[in-house]
């Protein structure tokens, strides 16, 4: 993989990723851009013991522009975008409207609450452009292009994990207007958090409690049980297993576990990355066949915190669509109490995904 580093007009970093034998044009960004906001802040929720990110400048971020105004397409024809190059394979750049910033500072913030600590919203947010084709889906990528995306995510995970103050790196894709995306161009994001996220912290606590209680590894026990029962397994390869979890919270939810436990994407070897690419593309295509059109989804890489040796890396892929014409809304029980009610049985979802 070839990586080329350059900068946008306002000082944000931009990386082009390409195959070793591909040329990588990296022209300068000719735009006159305002400075990126540094007003992000963190506030401690004393009731739940969690950090909340506040980034009011994101109210003004670009929202579902027309194809001709897409900021993630290559530049050309006199129109300048976030990608100055006329073409690219994979491009990753610092978000223009970040929830977290390495330059964040508190200016005149007065919360006046003794239990609510306030900090600058330190961290980093990056946009991952999977392809220059505005109308493509990740599922449309060739195996070599999809593998390039995985390599790029591994590269960024490694580099961002070394930043002082970063505790966890999260790579994800949100697809579909129903999910709440603001840009339709195929892309994902990377968040480098200054804290361990609530879900990861909970998973670590549960895994350690299981080990103390049984002497065994929780993820391995889950994987062993799913492989033995087979009722929820969708596909299995030499290095990965894709299955619907027995206690799935979402109408469509698939977990993809590596057979060899790893901490992060960067720890996967070449064979595991190749194998994952093939399985993942097949899985995405199955999801889009489920209801006959592109399924809105979130694809989330769970990775270990930067300073934790726990090996918990796996992929969670889920959708809020519960039928061809109905969405799953987080209503009273889910939003108010965090207690999920699932509308379809995981076993039925697994059968349908195996058959489509």
ABEGO torsion letter per residue (X at the ends): XBBBBBBBAAGBBBBBBBBAABBBBBBBBABBBBBBBAABBBBBBAAAGBBBBBBAAAAABBBGBBAAABAABBBEGGBBBABABABBABBBBBBABBABBAABBBBGBBAGBAABBBBBBBEBBBBBBABABAABBAAABBAAAAAAAAAAAAAAAAAAAABBGBABBBBBBBBEAAAGBABABBBBBBBBBABBBAAAAAAAAAAAAAAAAAGBBAAAAAAAAAAAAGAABABBBAABBBBBBAABABABBBBBBBABBBABAAABBAAAAAAAAAAAAAAAAAAAAAAGBBBBBBBBBBBBBAABABBABBBBBBBABABAABBBBBBAAAAAAGBBBBABBAAAAAAAAAAX
